[in-house]
Amino acid sequence: DMKAEGYTIDTVPETSADLMDVVTFHMTNDRSMLTDELLASAEGRLSSDDYKSYFATLPEDTQTAMVKSWGEAPGDVFVYDDEVIIPGFSNGNLWITVQPPRGFGENVSAIYHDPCLPPPHQVC
């Protein structure tokens, strides 16, 4: 039970459709839905410098794999005004997000064929 473990939820949508409305109102991992307004209002953000500092603490093999797949930290997929945008929103003390795709249009075969593709920078 999440409550017994200390998790809190401020708002519980009544239906799954209501939940999807809330999720899609906020940042998602769908780059085709990104607008400057949505990026500017994103709740989850981390300065590029702070992300680079965090990234440097990851195991070297993890860093190497991520750089190979997604470019040097912080990448360019969800970077806006020198901040890494973290898709999702807070509800109580939880962060709610949609699982990111394992690859993007420029690397479609990796989605299906690479079981070890590392996560993109914005969800690391």
KOLLO-21963 format. One record per atom (N, C-alpha, C): residue number from 1; atom name; x, y, z. Coordinates in nm, 3 decimals, decimal comma, padded with zeros to 5 digits. Example, Ala and Ser with C-alpha at 12.3 -4.5 7.8 and 13.67 -1.06 7.14 Angstrom:
// residues 2
+-----+-------+---------+---------+---------+
: num : atomo :      c1 :      c2 :      c3 :
+-----+-------+---------+---------+---------+
:   1 :     N :  01,319 : -00,569 :  00,780 :
:   1 :    CA :  01,230 : -00,450 :  00,780 :
:   1 :     C :  01,320 : -00,330 :  00,780 :
:   2 :     N :  01,285 : -00,225 :  00,708 :
:   2 :    CA :  01,367 : -00,106 :  00,714 :
:   2 :     C :  01,290 :  00,003 :  00,787 :
+-----+-------+---------+---------+---------+
This chain:
// residues 124
+-----+-------+---------+---------+---------+
: num : atomo :      c1 :      c2 :      c3 :
+-----+-------+---------+---------+---------+
:   1 :     N :  00,085 : -00,118 :  00,000 :
:   1 :    CA :  00,000 :  00,000 :  00,000 :
:   1 :     C :  00,090 :  00,124 :  00,000 :
:   2 :     N :  00,070 :  00,209 : -00,097 :
:   2 :    CA :  00,157 :  00,326 : -00,113 :
:   2 :     C :  00,144 :  00,423 :  00,004 :
:   3 :     N :  00,023 :  00,438 :  00,058 :
:   3 :    CA :  00,003 :  00,529 :  00,171 :
:   3 :     C :  00,088 :  00,486 :  00,291 :
:   4 :     N :  00,091 :  00,356 :  00,318 :
:   4 :    CA :  00,171 :  00,304 :  00,430 :
:   4 :     C :  00,320 :  00,328 :  00,409 :
:   5 :     N :  00,361 :  00,341 :  00,283 :
:   5 :    CA :  00,501 :  00,366 :  00,251 :
:   5 :     C :  00,535 :  00,515 :  00,249 :
:   6 :     N :  00,435 :  00,600 :  00,278 :
:   6 :    CA :  00,461 :  00,743 :  00,287 :
:   6 :     C :  00,430 :  00,824 :  00,163 :
:   7 :     N :  00,370 :  00,761 :  00,064 :
:   7 :    CA :  00,333 :  00,834 : -00,057 :
:   7 :     C :  00,202 :  00,908 : -00,035 :
:   8 :     N :  00,192 :  01,027 : -00,093 :
:   8 :    CA :  00,068 :  01,103 : -00,085 :
:   8 :     C :  00,023 :  01,141 : -00,225 :
:   9 :     N : -00,107 :  01,148 : -00,243 :
:   9 :    CA : -00,166 :  01,190 : -00,369 :
:   9 :     C : -00,269 :  01,297 : -00,335 :
:  10 :     N : -00,255 :  01,415 : -00,395 :
:  10 :    CA : -00,347 :  01,524 : -00,367 :
:  10 :     C : -00,479 :  01,508 : -00,441 :
:  11 :     N : -00,472 :  01,462 : -00,566 :
:  11 :    CA : -00,590 :  01,453 : -00,650 :
:  11 :     C : -00,593 :  01,319 : -00,721 :
:  12 :     N : -00,707 :  01,252 : -00,716 :
:  12 :    CA : -00,723 :  01,125 : -00,786 :
:  12 :     C : -00,830 :  01,145 : -00,892 :
:  13 :     N : -00,793 :  01,136 : -01,020 :
:  13 :    CA : -00,894 :  01,149 : -01,125 :
:  13 :     C : -01,001 :  01,042 : -01,111 :
:  14 :     N : -01,124 :  01,078 : -01,149 :
:  14 :    CA : -01,235 :  00,984 : -01,134 :
:  14 :     C : -01,231 :  00,871 : -01,235 :
:  15 :     N : -01,180 :  00,899 : -01,355 :
:  15 :    CA : -01,178 :  00,796 : -01,460 :
:  15 :     C : -01,040 :  00,794 : -01,525 :
:  16 :     N : -01,014 :  00,689 : -01,601 :
:  16 :    CA : -00,887 :  00,683 : -01,675 :
:  16 :     C : -00,881 :  00,792 : -01,780 :
:  17 :     N : -00,996 :  00,829 : -01,837 :
:  17 :    CA : -00,999 :  00,938 : -01,935 :
:  17 :     C : -00,961 :  01,070 : -01,868 :
:  18 :     N : -01,009 :  01,091 : -01,745 :
:  18 :    CA : -00,971 :  01,212 : -01,670 :
:  18 :     C : -00,821 :  01,213 : -01,643 :
:  19 :     N : -00,765 :  01,098 : -01,609 :
:  19 :    CA : -00,621 :  01,089 : -01,586 :
:  19 :     C : -00,545 :  01,124 : -01,713 :
:  20 :     N : -00,587 :  01,072 : -01,825 :
:  20 :    CA : -00,518 :  01,102 : -01,951 :
:  20 :     C : -00,530 :  01,249 : -01,987 :
:  21 :     N : -00,643 :  01,312 : -01,956 :
:  21 :    CA : -00,657 :  01,456 : -01,979 :
:  21 :     C : -00,553 :  01,533 : -01,898 :
:  22 :     N : -00,535 :  01,495 : -01,772 :
:  22 :    CA : -00,438 :  01,562 : -01,686 :
:  22 :     C : -00,297 :  01,538 : -01,739 :
:  23 :     N : -00,266 :  01,414 : -01,773 :
:  23 :    CA : -00,132 :  01,380 : -01,822 :
:  23 :     C : -00,100 :  01,456 : -01,949 :
:  24 :     N : -00,193 :  01,459 : -02,044 :
:  24 :    CA : -00,163 :  01,525 : -02,171 :
:  24 :     C : -00,170 :  01,677 : -02,163 :
:  25 :     N : -00,230 :  01,730 : -02,057 :
:  25 :    CA : -00,229 :  01,875 : -02,035 :
:  25 :     C : -00,088 :  01,921 : -02,000 :
:  26 :     N : -00,013 :  01,834 : -01,934 :
:  26 :    CA :  00,125 :  01,864 : -01,894 :
:  26 :     C :  00,221 :  01,812 : -02,000 :
:  27 :     N :  00,348 :  01,824 : -01,972 :
:  27 :    CA :  00,451 :  01,775 : -02,063 :
:  27 :     C :  00,442 :  01,624 : -02,078 :
:  28 :     N :  00,451 :  01,576 : -02,201 :
:  28 :    CA :  00,461 :  01,433 : -02,227 :
:  28 :     C :  00,591 :  01,410 : -02,305 :
:  29 :     N :  00,617 :  01,288 : -02,342 :
:  29 :    CA :  00,737 :  01,255 : -02,418 :
:  29 :     C :  00,715 :  01,266 : -02,568 :
:  30 :     N :  00,599 :  01,312 : -02,611 :
:  30 :    CA :  00,567 :  01,324 : -02,753 :
:  30 :     C :  00,619 :  01,457 : -02,805 :
:  31 :     N :  00,731 :  01,451 : -02,877 :
:  31 :    CA :  00,792 :  01,575 : -02,926 :
:  31 :     C :  00,702 :  01,650 : -03,023 :
:  32 :     N :  00,611 :  01,579 : -03,091 :
:  32 :    CA :  00,523 :  01,648 : -03,185 :
:  32 :     C :  00,424 :  01,739 : -03,114 :
:  33 :     N :  00,407 :  01,721 : -02,983 :
:  33 :    CA :  00,312 :  01,801 : -02,905 :
:  33 :     C :  00,379 :  01,920 : -02,836 :
:  34 :     N :  00,511 :  01,934 : -02,849 :
:  34 :    CA :  00,581 :  02,040 : -02,778 :
:  34 :     C :  00,553 :  02,176 : -02,840 :
:  35 :     N :  00,521 :  02,269 : -02,756 :
:  35 :    CA :  00,507 :  02,408 : -02,797 :
:  35 :     C :  00,594 :  02,491 : -02,705 :
:  36 :     N :  00,631 :  02,612 : -02,748 :
:  36 :    CA :  00,710 :  02,699 : -02,661 :
:  36 :     C :  00,635 :  02,727 : -02,531 :
:  37 :     N :  00,504 :  02,743 : -02,539 :
:  37 :    CA :  00,423 :  02,769 : -02,419 :
:  37 :     C :  00,429 :  02,650 : -02,322 :
:  38 :     N :  00,416 :  02,530 : -02,374 :
:  38 :    CA :  00,421 :  02,411 : -02,290 :
:  38 :     C :  00,560 :  02,393 : -02,229 :
:  39 :     N :  00,663 :  02,415 : -02,309 :
:  39 :    CA :  00,800 :  02,404 : -02,258 :
:  39 :     C :  00,826 :  02,508 : -02,150 :
:  40 :     N :  00,780 :  02,631 : -02,172 :
:  40 :    CA :  00,804 :  02,738 : -02,074 :
:  40 :     C :  00,732 :  02,713 : -01,943 :
:  41 :     N :  00,619 :  02,644 : -01,947 :
:  41 :    CA :  00,541 :  02,622 : -01,825 :
:  41 :     C :  00,568 :  02,486 : -01,761 :
:  42 :     N :  00,661 :  02,410 : -01,815 :
:  42 :    CA :  00,689 :  02,276 : -01,761 :
:  42 :     C :  00,730 :  02,282 : -01,615 :
:  43 :     N :  00,670 :  02,197 : -01,536 :
:  43 :    CA :  00,700 :  02,192 : -01,392 :
:  43 :     C :  00,835 :  02,126 : -01,365 :
:  44 :     N :  00,866 :  02,022 : -01,439 :
:  44 :    CA :  00,991 :  01,950 : -01,417 :
:  44 :     C :  01,103 :  02,009 : -01,500 :
:  45 :     N :  01,200 :  02,067 : -01,433 :
:  45 :    CA :  01,313 :  02,127 : -01,504 :
:  45 :     C :  01,436 :  02,124 : -01,415 :
:  46 :     N :  01,550 :  02,114 : -01,480 :
:  46 :    CA :  01,678 :  02,109 : -01,411 :
:  46 :     C :  01,777 :  02,185 : -01,499 :
:  47 :     N :  01,855 :  02,273 : -01,439 :
:  47 :    CA :  01,951 :  02,348 : -01,520 :
:  47 :     C :  02,046 :  02,250 : -01,589 :
:  48 :     N :  02,091 :  02,288 : -01,707 :
:  48 :    CA :  02,184 :  02,202 : -01,780 :
:  48 :     C :  02,309 :  02,175 : -01,698 :
:  49 :     N :  02,358 :  02,276 : -01,626 :
:  49 :    CA :  02,477 :  02,257 : -01,543 :
:  49 :     C :  02,451 :  02,157 : -01,431 :
:  50 :     N :  02,334 :  02,167 : -01,365 :
:  50 :    CA :  02,301 :  02,071 : -01,259 :
:  50 :     C :  02,288 :  01,930 : -01,316 :
:  51 :     N :  02,228 :  01,920 : -01,434 :
:  51 :    CA :  02,216 :  01,787 : -01,495 :
:  51 :     C :  02,354 :  01,730 : -01,528 :
:  52 :     N :  02,442 :  01,812 : -01,583 :
:  52 :    CA :  02,577 :  01,765 : -01,616 :
:  52 :     C :  02,649 :  01,718 : -01,490 :
:  53 :     N :  02,631 :  01,789 : -01,379 :
:  53 :    CA :  02,693 :  01,747 : -01,252 :
:  53 :     C :  02,637 :  01,612 : -01,208 :
:  54 :     N :  02,506 :  01,595 : -01,218 :
:  54 :    CA :  02,444 :  01,467 : -01,184 :
:  54 :     C :  02,494 :  01,357 : -01,278 :
:  55 :     N :  02,495 :  01,386 : -01,407 :
:  55 :    CA :  02,536 :  01,288 : -01,508 :
:  55 :     C :  02,677 :  01,236 : -01,479 :
:  56 :     N :  02,763 :  01,324 : -01,432 :
:  56 :    CA :  02,902 :  01,286 : -01,402 :
:  56 :     C :  02,911 :  01,185 : -01,288 :
:  57 :     N :  02,805 :  01,172 : -01,208 :
:  57 :    CA :  02,806 :  01,076 : -01,097 :
:  57 :     C :  02,763 :  00,936 : -01,140 :
:  58 :     N :  02,710 :  00,923 : -01,261 :
:  58 :    CA :  02,665 :  00,793 : -01,310 :
:  58 :     C :  02,785 :  00,705 : -01,343 :
:  59 :     N :  02,769 :  00,574 : -01,338 :
:  59 :    CA :  02,879 :  00,485 : -01,376 :
:  59 :     C :  02,928 :  00,517 : -01,517 :
:  60 :     N :  03,057 :  00,502 : -01,538 :
:  60 :    CA :  03,118 :  00,539 : -01,666 :
:  60 :     C :  03,055 :  00,465 : -01,784 :
:  61 :     N :  03,022 :  00,337 : -01,767 :
:  61 :    CA :  02,962 :  00,263 : -01,877 :
:  61 :     C :  02,822 :  00,315 : -01,910 :
:  62 :     N :  02,750 :  00,361 : -01,809 :
:  62 :    CA :  02,618 :  00,422 : -01,832 :
:  62 :     C :  02,634 :  00,552 : -01,909 :
:  63 :     N :  02,728 :  00,635 : -01,868 :
:  63 :    CA :  02,753 :  00,761 : -01,938 :
:  63 :     C :  02,789 :  00,735 : -02,084 :
:  64 :     N :  02,878 :  00,639 : -02,107 :
:  64 :    CA :  02,922 :  00,608 : -02,243 :
:  64 :     C :  02,804 :  00,564 : -02,330 :
:  65 :     N :  02,720 :  00,477 : -02,277 :
:  65 :    CA :  02,604 :  00,428 : -02,353 :
:  65 :     C :  02,507 :  00,541 : -02,383 :
:  66 :     N :  02,483 :  00,628 : -02,285 :
:  66 :    CA :  02,390 :  00,739 : -02,307 :
:  66 :     C :  02,444 :  00,836 : -02,410 :
:  67 :     N :  02,571 :  00,869 : -02,401 :
:  67 :    CA :  02,631 :  00,962 : -02,499 :
:  67 :     C :  02,625 :  00,902 : -02,638 :
:  68 :     N :  02,651 :  00,773 : -02,649 :
:  68 :    CA :  02,645 :  00,706 : -02,780 :
:  68 :     C :  02,505 :  00,714 : -02,840 :
:  69 :     N :  02,403 :  00,694 : -02,757 :
:  69 :    CA :  02,265 :  00,692 : -02,806 :
:  69 :     C :  02,200 :  00,829 : -02,816 :
:  70 :     N :  02,234 :  00,920 : -02,723 :
:  70 :    CA :  02,159 :  01,045 : -02,712 :
:  70 :     C :  02,245 :  01,171 : -02,723 :
:  71 :     N :  02,375 :  01,157 : -02,739 :
:  71 :    CA :  02,463 :  01,273 : -02,749 :
:  71 :     C :  02,513 :  01,316 : -02,611 :
:  72 :     N :  02,603 :  01,412 : -02,615 :
:  72 :    CA :  02,662 :  01,463 : -02,490 :
:  72 :     C :  02,553 :  01,521 : -02,401 :
:  73 :     N :  02,570 :  01,505 : -02,270 :
:  73 :    CA :  02,476 :  01,562 : -02,173 :
:  73 :     C :  02,476 :  01,713 : -02,186 :
:  74 :     N :  02,360 :  01,775 : -02,185 :
:  74 :    CA :  02,228 :  01,722 : -02,152 :
:  74 :     C :  02,148 :  01,674 : -02,272 :
:  75 :     N :  02,210 :  01,656 : -02,385 :
:  75 :    CA :  02,135 :  01,617 : -02,504 :
:  75 :     C :  02,064 :  01,737 : -02,564 :
:  76 :     N :  01,977 :  01,710 : -02,660 :
:  76 :    CA :  01,903 :  01,821 : -02,721 :
:  76 :     C :  01,755 :  01,791 : -02,738 :
:  77 :     N :  01,710 :  01,677 : -02,687 :
:  77 :    CA :  01,571 :  01,637 : -02,709 :
:  77 :     C :  01,475 :  01,720 : -02,626 :
:  78 :     N :  01,501 :  01,737 : -02,499 :
:  78 :    CA :  01,411 :  01,813 : -02,411 :
:  78 :     C :  01,490 :  01,920 : -02,337 :
:  79 :     N :  01,565 :  01,999 : -02,411 :
:  79 :    CA :  01,640 :  02,110 : -02,352 :
:  79 :     C :  01,577 :  02,239 : -02,404 :
:  80 :     N :  01,545 :  02,329 : -02,311 :
:  80 :    CA :  01,478 :  02,455 : -02,344 :
:  80 :     C :  01,534 :  02,562 : -02,253 :
:  81 :     N :  01,579 :  02,673 : -02,310 :
:  81 :    CA :  01,638 :  02,782 : -02,231 :
:  81 :     C :  01,744 :  02,731 : -02,133 :
:  82 :     N :  01,831 :  02,644 : -02,182 :
:  82 :    CA :  01,943 :  02,588 : -02,104 :
:  82 :     C :  01,897 :  02,510 : -01,982 :
:  83 :     N :  01,779 :  02,450 : -01,991 :
:  83 :    CA :  01,729 :  02,363 : -01,885 :
:  83 :     C :  01,682 :  02,231 : -01,946 :
:  84 :     N :  01,703 :  02,124 : -01,872 :
:  84 :    CA :  01,650 :  01,994 : -01,912 :
:  84 :     C :  01,506 :  01,989 : -01,864 :
:  85 :     N :  01,415 :  01,966 : -01,956 :
:  85 :    CA :  01,273 :  01,958 : -01,923 :
:  85 :     C :  01,239 :  01,812 : -01,895 :
:  86 :     N :  01,178 :  01,788 : -01,780 :
:  86 :    CA :  01,143 :  01,653 : -01,738 :
:  86 :     C :  00,992 :  01,636 : -01,753 :
:  87 :     N :  00,948 :  01,563 : -01,855 :
:  87 :    CA :  00,806 :  01,549 : -01,879 :
:  87 :     C :  00,732 :  01,491 : -01,758 :
:  88 :     N :  00,616 :  01,547 : -01,729 :
:  88 :    CA :  00,533 :  01,498 : -01,620 :
:  88 :     C :  00,485 :  01,609 : -01,530 :
:  89 :     N :  00,433 :  01,570 : -01,412 :
:  89 :    CA :  00,382 :  01,667 : -01,316 :
:  89 :     C :  00,379 :  01,603 : -01,178 :
:  90 :     N :  00,377 :  01,688 : -01,076 :
:  90 :    CA :  00,371 :  01,636 : -00,940 :
:  90 :     C :  00,226 :  01,626 : -00,894 :
:  91 :     N :  00,202 :  01,528 : -00,808 :
:  91 :    CA :  00,072 :  01,509 : -00,746 :
:  91 :     C :  00,104 :  01,454 : -00,607 :
:  92 :     N :  00,086 :  01,536 : -00,505 :
:  92 :    CA :  00,132 :  01,498 : -00,371 :
:  92 :     C :  00,283 :  01,492 : -00,374 :
:  93 :     N :  00,339 :  01,381 : -00,325 :
:  93 :    CA :  00,484 :  01,367 : -00,332 :
:  93 :     C :  00,527 :  01,266 : -00,439 :
:  94 :     N :  00,443 :  01,252 : -00,541 :
:  94 :    CA :  00,473 :  01,164 : -00,655 :
:  94 :     C :  00,502 :  01,248 : -00,779 :
:  95 :     N :  00,585 :  01,194 : -00,866 :
:  95 :    CA :  00,605 :  01,252 : -00,999 :
:  95 :     C :  00,539 :  01,157 : -01,097 :
:  96 :     N :  00,444 :  01,208 : -01,175 :
:  96 :    CA :  00,368 :  01,125 : -01,269 :
:  96 :     C :  00,411 :  01,161 : -01,410 :
:  97 :     N :  00,447 :  01,060 : -01,485 :
:  97 :    CA :  00,491 :  01,081 : -01,623 :
:  97 :     C :  00,454 :  00,959 : -01,706 :
:  98 :     N :  00,463 :  00,974 : -01,834 :
:  98 :    CA :  00,441 :  00,864 : -01,926 :
:  98 :     C :  00,578 :  00,804 : -01,958 :
:  99 :     N :  00,586 :  00,673 : -01,963 :
:  99 :    CA :  00,713 :  00,609 : -01,995 :
:  99 :     C :  00,762 :  00,661 : -02,130 :
: 100 :     N :  00,889 :  00,701 : -02,137 :
: 100 :    CA :  00,940 :  00,754 : -02,263 :
: 100 :     C :  00,958 :  00,644 : -02,367 :
: 101 :     N :  00,957 :  00,682 : -02,493 :
: 101 :    CA :  00,989 :  00,583 : -02,596 :
: 101 :     C :  01,135 :  00,541 : -02,582 :
: 102 :     N :  01,169 :  00,426 : -02,631 :
: 102 :    CA :  01,307 :  00,378 : -02,622 :
: 102 :     C :  01,392 :  00,432 : -02,735 :
: 103 :     N :  01,333 :  00,502 : -02,828 :
: 103 :    CA :  01,407 :  00,560 : -02,938 :
: 103 :     C :  01,319 :  00,663 : -03,005 :
: 104 :     N :  01,375 :  00,734 : -03,098 :
: 104 :    CA :  01,299 :  00,836 : -03,170 :
: 104 :     C :  01,308 :  00,810 : -03,319 :
: 105 :     N :  01,240 :  00,891 : -03,396 :
: 105 :    CA :  01,230 :  00,872 : -03,540 :
: 105 :     C :  01,361 :  00,848 : -03,610 :
: 106 :     N :  01,468 :  00,912 : -03,563 :
: 106 :    CA :  01,595 :  00,896 : -03,631 :
: 106 :     C :  01,664 :  00,764 : -03,597 :
: 107 :     N :  01,608 :  00,687 : -03,507 :
: 107 :    CA :  01,669 :  00,561 : -03,466 :
: 107 :     C :  01,560 :  00,456 : -03,442 :
: 108 :     N :  01,471 :  00,443 : -03,538 :
: 108 :    CA :  01,353 :  00,358 : -03,522 :
: 108 :     C :  01,389 :  00,212 : -03,497 :
: 109 :     N :  01,489 :  00,159 : -03,566 :
: 109 :    CA :  01,520 :  00,017 : -03,549 :
: 109 :     C :  01,565 : -00,015 : -03,407 :
: 110 :     N :  01,624 :  00,081 : -03,338 :
: 110 :    CA :  01,668 :  00,058 : -03,200 :
: 110 :     C :  01,550 :  00,031 : -03,108 :
: 111 :     N :  01,436 :  00,089 : -03,138 :
: 111 :    CA :  01,319 :  00,069 : -03,054 :
: 111 :     C :  01,285 : -00,079 : -03,046 :
: 112 :     N :  01,297 : -00,148 : -03,159 :
: 112 :    CA :  01,257 : -00,287 : -03,166 :
: 112 :     C :  01,371 : -00,386 : -03,142 :
: 113 :     N :  01,494 : -00,346 : -03,174 :
: 113 :    CA :  01,602 : -00,443 : -03,179 :
: 113 :     C :  01,708 : -00,429 : -03,071 :
: 114 :     N :  01,708 : -00,323 : -02,995 :
: 114 :    CA :  01,813 : -00,303 : -02,895 :
: 114 :     C :  01,755 : -00,309 : -02,755 :
: 115 :     N :  01,767 : -00,424 : -02,687 :
: 115 :    CA :  01,710 : -00,436 : -02,553 :
: 115 :     C :  01,788 : -00,357 : -02,448 :
: 116 :     N :  01,902 : -00,304 : -02,486 :
: 116 :    CA :  01,988 : -00,233 : -02,389 :
: 116 :     C :  01,996 : -00,084 : -02,415 :
: 117 :     N :  01,909 : -00,031 : -02,499 :
: 117 :    CA :  01,912 :  00,112 : -02,528 :
: 117 :     C :  01,890 :  00,190 : -02,399 :
: 118 :     N :  01,983 :  00,280 : -02,363 :
: 118 :    CA :  01,969 :  00,353 : -02,237 :
: 118 :     C :  01,859 :  00,458 : -02,245 :
: 119 :     N :  01,814 :  00,506 : -02,130 :
: 119 :    CA :  01,709 :  00,608 : -02,131 :
: 119 :     C :  01,765 :  00,740 : -02,183 :
: 120 :     N :  01,679 :  00,824 : -02,239 :
: 120 :    CA :  01,724 :  00,957 : -02,281 :
: 120 :     C :  01,756 :  01,044 : -02,160 :
: 121 :     N :  01,831 :  01,150 : -02,183 :
: 121 :    CA :  01,877 :  01,236 : -02,074 :
: 121 :     C :  01,763 :  01,289 : -01,987 :
: 122 :     N :  01,650 :  01,326 : -02,047 :
: 122 :    CA :  01,544 :  01,390 : -01,969 :
: 122 :     C :  01,478 :  01,300 : -01,866 :
: 123 :     N :  01,504 :  01,170 : -01,871 :
: 123 :    CA :  01,445 :  01,081 : -01,770 :
: 123 :     C :  01,551 :  01,002 : -01,693 :
: 124 :     N :  01,675 :  01,040 : -01,710 :
: 124 :    CA :  01,784 :  00,966 : -01,646 :
: 124 :     C :  01,778 :  00,977 : -01,497 :
+-----+-------+---------+---------+---------+
